[in-house]
Amino acid sequence: MASGKTNRAIAAELVISEKTAGRHVSNIFTKLGLSSRAAATAYAYEHDLV
């Protein structure tokens, strides 16, 4: 996600459905209290996850 991949691209790389990838992304937003991919990317860089 931090590299700008779409749910479809993430799903293809992880060999899961696009819907499952979207659900995981949504869960990440919820657990971290974030509302966008940009915020999640910033969080990842701030916490040395990327």
Predicted model as a PDB file, atoms N, CA, C, CB and O in Angstrom, pLDDT in the B-factor column:
MODEL        1                                                                  
ATOM      1  N   MET A   1       0.834  -1.183   0.000  1.00 88.00           N  
ATOM      2  CA  MET A   1       0.000   0.000   0.000  1.00 88.00           C  
ATOM      3  C   MET A   1       0.883   1.253   0.000  1.00 88.00           C  
ATOM      4  CB  MET A   1      -0.951  -0.005   1.217  1.00 88.00           C  
ATOM      5  O   MET A   1       0.591   2.214  -0.712  1.00 88.00           O  
ATOM      6  N   ALA A   2       1.940   1.248   0.779  1.00 86.00           N  
ATOM      7  CA  ALA A   2       2.807   2.426   0.862  1.00 86.00           C  
ATOM      8  C   ALA A   2       3.492   2.727  -0.467  1.00 86.00           C  
ATOM      9  CB  ALA A   2       3.857   2.227   1.946  1.00 86.00           C  
ATOM     10  O   ALA A   2       3.901   3.861  -0.717  1.00 86.00           O  
ATOM     11  N   SER A   3       3.616   1.712  -1.318  1.00 89.00           N  
ATOM     12  CA  SER A   3       4.257   1.942  -2.610  1.00 89.00           C  
ATOM     13  C   SER A   3       3.261   2.389  -3.677  1.00 89.00           C  
ATOM     14  CB  SER A   3       4.965   0.682  -3.067  1.00 89.00           C  
ATOM     15  O   SER A   3       3.616   2.524  -4.848  1.00 89.00           O  
ATOM     16  N   GLY A   4       2.011   2.619  -3.267  1.00 90.00           N  
ATOM     17  CA  GLY A   4       1.009   3.140  -4.182  1.00 90.00           C  
ATOM     18  C   GLY A   4       0.212   2.081  -4.919  1.00 90.00           C  
ATOM     19  O   GLY A   4      -0.507   2.399  -5.866  1.00 90.00           O  
ATOM     20  N   LYS A   5       0.325   0.834  -4.505  1.00 95.00           N  
ATOM     21  CA  LYS A   5      -0.399  -0.237  -5.180  1.00 95.00           C  
ATOM     22  C   LYS A   5      -1.895  -0.180  -4.876  1.00 95.00           C  
ATOM     23  CB  LYS A   5       0.165  -1.594  -4.769  1.00 95.00           C  
ATOM     24  O   LYS A   5      -2.315   0.191  -3.780  1.00 95.00           O  
ATOM     25  N   THR A   6      -2.673  -0.553  -5.869  1.00 96.00           N  
ATOM     26  CA  THR A   6      -4.116  -0.641  -5.703  1.00 96.00           C  
ATOM     27  C   THR A   6      -4.468  -1.939  -4.988  1.00 96.00           C  
ATOM     28  CB  THR A   6      -4.835  -0.556  -7.069  1.00 96.00           C  
ATOM     29  O   THR A   6      -3.631  -2.831  -4.847  1.00 96.00           O  
ATOM     30  N   ASN A   7      -5.716  -2.033  -4.540  1.00 97.00           N  
ATOM     31  CA  ASN A   7      -6.163  -3.285  -3.922  1.00 97.00           C  
ATOM     32  C   ASN A   7      -5.999  -4.443  -4.896  1.00 97.00           C  
ATOM     33  CB  ASN A   7      -7.632  -3.177  -3.465  1.00 97.00           C  
ATOM     34  O   ASN A   7      -5.636  -5.550  -4.500  1.00 97.00           O  
ATOM     35  N   ARG A   8      -6.267  -4.184  -6.165  1.00 97.00           N  
ATOM     36  CA  ARG A   8      -6.123  -5.233  -7.180  1.00 97.00           C  
ATOM     37  C   ARG A   8      -4.679  -5.715  -7.275  1.00 97.00           C  
ATOM     38  CB  ARG A   8      -6.594  -4.722  -8.547  1.00 97.00           C  
ATOM     39  O   ARG A   8      -4.434  -6.918  -7.358  1.00 97.00           O  
ATOM     40  N   ALA A   9      -3.722  -4.790  -7.263  1.00 97.00           N  
ATOM     41  CA  ALA A   9      -2.304  -5.152  -7.354  1.00 97.00           C  
ATOM     42  C   ALA A   9      -1.846  -5.877  -6.090  1.00 97.00           C  
ATOM     43  CB  ALA A   9      -1.440  -3.897  -7.585  1.00 97.00           C  
ATOM     44  O   ALA A   9      -1.083  -6.841  -6.164  1.00 97.00           O  
ATOM     45  N   ILE A  10      -2.307  -5.419  -4.943  1.00 97.00           N  
ATOM     46  CA  ILE A  10      -1.972  -6.083  -3.673  1.00 97.00           C  
ATOM     47  C   ILE A  10      -2.509  -7.504  -3.681  1.00 97.00           C  
ATOM     48  CB  ILE A  10      -2.544  -5.296  -2.462  1.00 97.00           C  
ATOM     49  O   ILE A  10      -1.811  -8.442  -3.297  1.00 97.00           O  
ATOM     50  N   ALA A  11      -3.760  -7.659  -4.123  1.00 97.00           N  
ATOM     51  CA  ALA A  11      -4.394  -8.977  -4.174  1.00 97.00           C  
ATOM     52  C   ALA A  11      -3.620  -9.921  -5.089  1.00 97.00           C  
ATOM     53  CB  ALA A  11      -5.847  -8.854  -4.652  1.00 97.00           C  
ATOM     54  O   ALA A  11      -3.392 -11.080  -4.742  1.00 97.00           O  
ATOM     55  N   ALA A  12      -3.223  -9.430  -6.241  1.00 97.00           N  
ATOM     56  CA  ALA A  12      -2.475 -10.264  -7.184  1.00 97.00           C  
ATOM     57  C   ALA A  12      -1.147 -10.719  -6.593  1.00 97.00           C  
ATOM     58  CB  ALA A  12      -2.231  -9.505  -8.487  1.00 97.00           C  
ATOM     59  O   ALA A  12      -0.750 -11.873  -6.749  1.00 97.00           O  
ATOM     60  N   GLU A  13      -0.463  -9.803  -5.913  1.00 96.00           N  
ATOM     61  CA  GLU A  13       0.836 -10.137  -5.331  1.00 96.00           C  
ATOM     62  C   GLU A  13       0.704 -11.144  -4.190  1.00 96.00           C  
ATOM     63  CB  GLU A  13       1.527  -8.873  -4.830  1.00 96.00           C  
ATOM     64  O   GLU A  13       1.559 -12.013  -4.021  1.00 96.00           O  
ATOM     65  N   LEU A  14      -0.370 -11.025  -3.408  1.00 97.00           N  
ATOM     66  CA  LEU A  14      -0.570 -11.920  -2.260  1.00 97.00           C  
ATOM     67  C   LEU A  14      -1.405 -13.152  -2.598  1.00 97.00           C  
ATOM     68  CB  LEU A  14      -1.231 -11.164  -1.133  1.00 97.00           C  
ATOM     69  O   LEU A  14      -1.631 -14.006  -1.741  1.00 97.00           O  
ATOM     70  N   VAL A  15      -1.857 -13.241  -3.831  1.00 98.00           N  
ATOM     71  CA  VAL A  15      -2.699 -14.339  -4.321  1.00 98.00           C  
ATOM     72  C   VAL A  15      -3.949 -14.485  -3.434  1.00 98.00           C  
ATOM     73  CB  VAL A  15      -1.893 -15.677  -4.350  1.00 98.00           C  
ATOM     74  O   VAL A  15      -4.248 -15.560  -2.915  1.00 98.00           O  
ATOM     75  N   ILE A  16      -4.661 -13.362  -3.284  1.00 98.00           N  
ATOM     76  CA  ILE A  16      -5.929 -13.322  -2.564  1.00 98.00           C  
ATOM     77  C   ILE A  16      -6.907 -12.538  -3.423  1.00 98.00           C  
ATOM     78  CB  ILE A  16      -5.771 -12.678  -1.134  1.00 98.00           C  
ATOM     79  O   ILE A  16      -6.510 -11.928  -4.415  1.00 98.00           O  
ATOM     80  N   SER A  17      -8.176 -12.549  -3.054  1.00 98.00           N  
ATOM     81  CA  SER A  17      -9.147 -11.795  -3.846  1.00 98.00           C  
ATOM     82  C   SER A  17      -8.996 -10.299  -3.589  1.00 98.00           C  
ATOM     83  CB  SER A  17     -10.585 -12.251  -3.522  1.00 98.00           C  
ATOM     84  O   SER A  17      -8.483  -9.872  -2.555  1.00 98.00           O  
ATOM     85  N   GLU A  18      -9.457  -9.523  -4.558  1.00 97.00           N  
ATOM     86  CA  GLU A  18      -9.417  -8.066  -4.421  1.00 97.00           C  
ATOM     87  C   GLU A  18     -10.268  -7.620  -3.230  1.00 97.00           C  
ATOM     88  CB  GLU A  18      -9.910  -7.384  -5.721  1.00 97.00           C  
ATOM     89  O   GLU A  18      -9.910  -6.682  -2.518  1.00 97.00           O  
ATOM     90  N   LYS A  19     -11.382  -8.294  -3.025  1.00 98.00           N  
ATOM     91  CA  LYS A  19     -12.262  -7.969  -1.900  1.00 98.00           C  
ATOM     92  C   LYS A  19     -11.558  -8.222  -0.558  1.00 98.00           C  
ATOM     93  CB  LYS A  19     -13.562  -8.797  -1.983  1.00 98.00           C  
ATOM     94  O   LYS A  19     -11.696  -7.431   0.374  1.00 98.00           O  
ATOM     95  N   THR A  20     -10.815  -9.314  -0.466  1.00 98.00           N  
ATOM     96  CA  THR A  20     -10.071  -9.617   0.758  1.00 98.00           C  
ATOM     97  C   THR A  20      -8.992  -8.569   1.003  1.00 98.00           C  
ATOM     98  CB  THR A  20      -9.442 -11.020   0.675  1.00 98.00           C  
ATOM     99  O   THR A  20      -8.800  -8.123   2.134  1.00 98.00           O  
ATOM    100  N   ALA A  21      -8.295  -8.179  -0.047  1.00 97.00           N  
ATOM    101  CA  ALA A  21      -7.263  -7.139   0.085  1.00 97.00           C  
ATOM    102  C   ALA A  21      -7.887  -5.841   0.576  1.00 97.00           C  
ATOM    103  CB  ALA A  21      -6.537  -6.907  -1.265  1.00 97.00           C  
ATOM    104  O   ALA A  21      -7.335  -5.169   1.448  1.00 97.00           O  
ATOM    105  N   GLY A  22      -9.036  -5.491   0.015  1.00 96.00           N  
ATOM    106  CA  GLY A  22      -9.732  -4.280   0.446  1.00 96.00           C  
ATOM    107  C   GLY A  22     -10.136  -4.342   1.905  1.00 96.00           C  
ATOM    108  O   GLY A  22     -10.048  -3.345   2.622  1.00 96.00           O  
ATOM    109  N   ARG A  23     -10.575  -5.503   2.347  1.00 97.00           N  
ATOM    110  CA  ARG A  23     -10.973  -5.684   3.745  1.00 97.00           C  
ATOM    111  C   ARG A  23      -9.763  -5.522   4.667  1.00 97.00           C  
ATOM    112  CB  ARG A  23     -11.624  -7.074   3.950  1.00 97.00           C  
ATOM    113  O   ARG A  23      -9.868  -4.906   5.728  1.00 97.00           O  
ATOM    114  N   HIS A  24      -8.622  -6.071   4.266  1.00 96.00           N  
ATOM    115  CA  HIS A  24      -7.405  -5.924   5.072  1.00 96.00           C  
ATOM    116  C   HIS A  24      -6.980  -4.456   5.159  1.00 96.00           C  
ATOM    117  CB  HIS A  24      -6.261  -6.772   4.478  1.00 96.00           C  
ATOM    118  O   HIS A  24      -6.595  -3.978   6.227  1.00 96.00           O  
ATOM    119  N   VAL A  25      -7.050  -3.753   4.043  1.00 96.00           N  
ATOM    120  CA  VAL A  25      -6.709  -2.327   4.028  1.00 96.00           C  
ATOM    121  C   VAL A  25      -7.648  -1.568   4.967  1.00 96.00           C  
ATOM    122  CB  VAL A  25      -6.795  -1.749   2.582  1.00 96.00           C  
ATOM    123  O   VAL A  25      -7.206  -0.726   5.749  1.00 96.00           O  
ATOM    124  N   SER A  26      -8.920  -1.867   4.886  1.00 96.00           N  
ATOM    125  CA  SER A  26      -9.909  -1.231   5.762  1.00 96.00           C  
ATOM    126  C   SER A  26      -9.607  -1.505   7.228  1.00 96.00           C  
ATOM    127  CB  SER A  26     -11.318  -1.720   5.420  1.00 96.00           C  
ATOM    128  O   SER A  26      -9.694  -0.608   8.067  1.00 96.00           O  
ATOM    129  N   ASN A  27      -9.250  -2.750   7.533  1.00 97.00           N  
ATOM    130  CA  ASN A  27      -8.921  -3.116   8.913  1.00 97.00           C  
ATOM    131  C   ASN A  27      -7.674  -2.367   9.411  1.00 97.00           C  
ATOM    132  CB  ASN A  27      -8.699  -4.636   9.018  1.00 97.00           C  
ATOM    133  O   ASN A  27      -7.605  -1.971  10.575  1.00 97.00           O  
ATOM    134  N   ILE A  28      -6.715  -2.184   8.540  1.00 95.00           N  
ATOM    135  CA  ILE A  28      -5.506  -1.424   8.905  1.00 95.00           C  
ATOM    136  C   ILE A  28      -5.889   0.004   9.266  1.00 95.00           C  
ATOM    137  CB  ILE A  28      -4.467  -1.428   7.742  1.00 95.00           C  
ATOM    138  O   ILE A  28      -5.438   0.537  10.280  1.00 95.00           O  
ATOM    139  N   PHE A  29      -6.735   0.628   8.423  1.00 96.00           N  
ATOM    140  CA  PHE A  29      -7.185   1.993   8.706  1.00 96.00           C  
ATOM    141  C   PHE A  29      -7.869   2.065  10.069  1.00 96.00           C  
ATOM    142  CB  PHE A  29      -8.142   2.485   7.605  1.00 96.00           C  
ATOM    143  O   PHE A  29      -7.597   2.968  10.859  1.00 96.00           O  
ATOM    144  N   THR A  30      -8.745   1.124  10.334  1.00 97.00           N  
ATOM    145  CA  THR A  30      -9.496   1.116  11.595  1.00 97.00           C  
ATOM    146  C   THR A  30      -8.575   0.935  12.790  1.00 97.00           C  
ATOM    147  CB  THR A  30     -10.547   0.009  11.582  1.00 97.00           C  
ATOM    148  O   THR A  30      -8.667   1.685  13.762  1.00 97.00           O  
ATOM    149  N   LYS A  31      -7.696  -0.042  12.730  1.00 96.00           N  
ATOM    150  CA  LYS A  31      -6.818  -0.338  13.867  1.00 96.00           C  
ATOM    151  C   LYS A  31      -5.843   0.795  14.161  1.00 96.00           C  
ATOM    152  CB  LYS A  31      -6.045  -1.615  13.605  1.00 96.00           C  
ATOM    153  O   LYS A  31      -5.465   1.010  15.312  1.00 96.00           O  
ATOM    154  N   LEU A  32      -5.437   1.518  13.121  1.00 95.00           N  
ATOM    155  CA  LEU A  32      -4.486   2.612  13.315  1.00 95.00           C  
ATOM    156  C   LEU A  32      -5.178   3.963  13.476  1.00 95.00           C  
ATOM    157  CB  LEU A  32      -3.520   2.671  12.149  1.00 95.00           C  
ATOM    158  O   LEU A  32      -4.521   4.971  13.736  1.00 95.00           O  
ATOM    159  N   GLY A  33      -6.477   3.987  13.325  1.00 97.00           N  
ATOM    160  CA  GLY A  33      -7.218   5.238  13.447  1.00 97.00           C  
ATOM    161  C   GLY A  33      -6.943   6.189  12.300  1.00 97.00           C  
ATOM    162  O   GLY A  33      -6.882   7.403  12.495  1.00 97.00           O  
ATOM    163  N   LEU A  34      -6.776   5.644  11.106  1.00 96.00           N  
ATOM    164  CA  LEU A  34      -6.451   6.437   9.925  1.00 96.00           C  
ATOM    165  C   LEU A  34      -7.631   6.446   8.964  1.00 96.00           C  
ATOM    166  CB  LEU A  34      -5.191   5.889   9.227  1.00 96.00           C  
ATOM    167  O   LEU A  34      -8.544   5.629   9.081  1.00 96.00           O  
ATOM    168  N   SER A  35      -7.606   7.377   8.013  1.00 94.00           N  
ATOM    169  CA  SER A  35      -8.734   7.479   7.100  1.00 94.00           C  
ATOM    170  C   SER A  35      -8.351   7.421   5.625  1.00 94.00           C  
ATOM    171  CB  SER A  35      -9.462   8.741   7.363  1.00 94.00           C  
ATOM    172  O   SER A  35      -9.226   7.498   4.762  1.00 94.00           O  
ATOM    173  N   SER A  36      -7.061   7.287   5.321  1.00 94.00           N  
ATOM    174  CA  SER A  36      -6.675   7.273   3.911  1.00 94.00           C  
ATOM    175  C   SER A  36      -5.373   6.506   3.704  1.00 94.00           C  
ATOM    176  CB  SER A  36      -6.531   8.703   3.385  1.00 94.00           C  
ATOM    177  O   SER A  36      -4.627   6.234   4.645  1.00 94.00           O  
ATOM    178  N   ARG A  37      -5.128   6.170   2.451  1.00 94.00           N  
ATOM    179  CA  ARG A  37      -3.873   5.495   2.100  1.00 94.00           C  
ATOM    180  C   ARG A  37      -2.687   6.423   2.355  1.00 94.00           C  
ATOM    181  CB  ARG A  37      -3.891   5.041   0.617  1.00 94.00           C  
ATOM    182  O   ARG A  37      -1.618   5.973   2.767  1.00 94.00           O  
ATOM    183  N   ALA A  38      -2.881   7.713   2.111  1.00 94.00           N  
ATOM    184  CA  ALA A  38      -1.803   8.676   2.342  1.00 94.00           C  
ATOM    185  C   ALA A  38      -1.432   8.711   3.817  1.00 94.00           C  
ATOM    186  CB  ALA A  38      -2.213  10.082   1.862  1.00 94.00           C  
ATOM    187  O   ALA A  38      -0.250   8.746   4.161  1.00 94.00           O  
ATOM    188  N   ALA A  39      -2.432   8.701   4.689  1.00 95.00           N  
ATOM    189  CA  ALA A  39      -2.168   8.698   6.134  1.00 95.00           C  
ATOM    190  C   ALA A  39      -1.487   7.398   6.550  1.00 95.00           C  
ATOM    191  CB  ALA A  39      -3.481   8.889   6.929  1.00 95.00           C  
ATOM    192  O   ALA A  39      -0.597   7.403   7.401  1.00 95.00           O  
ATOM    193  N   ALA A  40      -1.903   6.291   5.953  1.00 94.00           N  
ATOM    194  CA  ALA A  40      -1.285   4.998   6.276  1.00 94.00           C  
ATOM    195  C   ALA A  40       0.166   4.973   5.807  1.00 94.00           C  
ATOM    196  CB  ALA A  40      -2.077   3.836   5.629  1.00 94.00           C  
ATOM    197  O   ALA A  40       1.035   4.436   6.495  1.00 94.00           O  
ATOM    198  N   THR A  41       0.425   5.547   4.648  1.00 93.00           N  
ATOM    199  CA  THR A  41       1.791   5.605   4.131  1.00 93.00           C  
ATOM    200  C   THR A  41       2.662   6.472   5.039  1.00 93.00           C  
ATOM    201  CB  THR A  41       1.804   6.155   2.688  1.00 93.00           C  
ATOM    202  O   THR A  41       3.789   6.094   5.357  1.00 93.00           O  
ATOM    203  N   ALA A  42       2.153   7.621   5.454  1.00 95.00           N  
ATOM    204  CA  ALA A  42       2.900   8.491   6.363  1.00 95.00           C  
ATOM    205  C   ALA A  42       3.191   7.765   7.669  1.00 95.00           C  
ATOM    206  CB  ALA A  42       2.122   9.792   6.637  1.00 95.00           C  
ATOM    207  O   ALA A  42       4.302   7.839   8.194  1.00 95.00           O  
ATOM    208  N   TYR A  43       2.188   7.063   8.191  1.00 95.00           N  
ATOM    209  CA  TYR A  43       2.361   6.296   9.432  1.00 95.00           C  
ATOM    210  C   TYR A  43       3.474   5.258   9.267  1.00 95.00           C  
ATOM    211  CB  TYR A  43       1.031   5.598   9.833  1.00 95.00           C  
ATOM    212  O   TYR A  43       4.327   5.104  10.142  1.00 95.00           O  
ATOM    213  N   ALA A  44       3.455   4.557   8.147  1.00 93.00           N  
ATOM    214  CA  ALA A  44       4.461   3.515   7.894  1.00 93.00           C  
ATOM    215  C   ALA A  44       5.875   4.102   7.865  1.00 93.00           C  
ATOM    216  CB  ALA A  44       4.163   2.797   6.565  1.00 93.00           C  
ATOM    217  O   ALA A  44       6.803   3.520   8.426  1.00 93.00           O  
ATOM    218  N   TYR A  45       6.034   5.247   7.214  1.00 94.00           N  
ATOM    219  CA  TYR A  45       7.359   5.879   7.162  1.00 94.00           C  
ATOM    220  C   TYR A  45       7.780   6.423   8.531  1.00 94.00           C  
ATOM    221  CB  TYR A  45       7.364   7.014   6.128  1.00 94.00           C  
ATOM    222  O   TYR A  45       8.945   6.306   8.911  1.00 94.00           O  
ATOM    223  N   GLU A  46       6.855   7.005   9.259  1.00 96.00           N  
ATOM    224  CA  GLU A  46       7.162   7.558  10.575  1.00 96.00           C  
ATOM    225  C   GLU A  46       7.584   6.483  11.570  1.00 96.00           C  
ATOM    226  CB  GLU A  46       5.964   8.308  11.114  1.00 96.00           C  
ATOM    227  O   GLU A  46       8.358   6.745  12.491  1.00 96.00           O  
ATOM    228  N   HIS A  47       7.069   5.273  11.376  1.00 95.00           N  
ATOM    229  CA  HIS A  47       7.354   4.172  12.302  1.00 95.00           C  
ATOM    230  C   HIS A  47       8.332   3.157  11.716  1.00 95.00           C  
ATOM    231  CB  HIS A  47       6.063   3.470  12.686  1.00 95.00           C  
ATOM    232  O   HIS A  47       8.407   2.021  12.183  1.00 95.00           O  
ATOM    233  N   ASP A  48       9.080   3.567  10.694  1.00 95.00           N  
ATOM    234  CA  ASP A  48      10.103   2.725  10.051  1.00 95.00           C  
ATOM    235  C   ASP A  48       9.574   1.353   9.645  1.00 95.00           C  
ATOM    236  CB  ASP A  48      11.285   2.549  10.982  1.00 95.00           C  
ATOM    237  O   ASP A  48      10.236   0.336   9.853  1.00 95.00           O  
ATOM    238  N   LEU A  49       8.374   1.335   9.065  1.00 91.00           N  
ATOM    239  CA  LEU A  49       7.790   0.084   8.594  1.00 91.00           C  
ATOM    240  C   LEU A  49       8.033  -0.142   7.101  1.00 91.00           C  
ATOM    241  CB  LEU A  49       6.300   0.071   8.878  1.00 91.00           C  
ATOM    242  O   LEU A  49       7.731  -1.205   6.559  1.00 91.00           O  
ATOM    243  N   VAL A  50       8.582   0.874   6.459  1.00 86.00           N  
ATOM    244  CA  VAL A  50       8.844   0.786   5.015  1.00 86.00           C  
ATOM    245  C   VAL A  50      10.328   0.890   4.778  1.00 86.00           C  
ATOM    246  CB  VAL A  50       8.091   1.891   4.230  1.00 86.00           C  
ATOM    247  O   VAL A  50      10.776   0.840   3.632  1.00 86.00           O  
TER     248      VAL A  50                                                      
ENDMDL                                                                          
END                                                                             
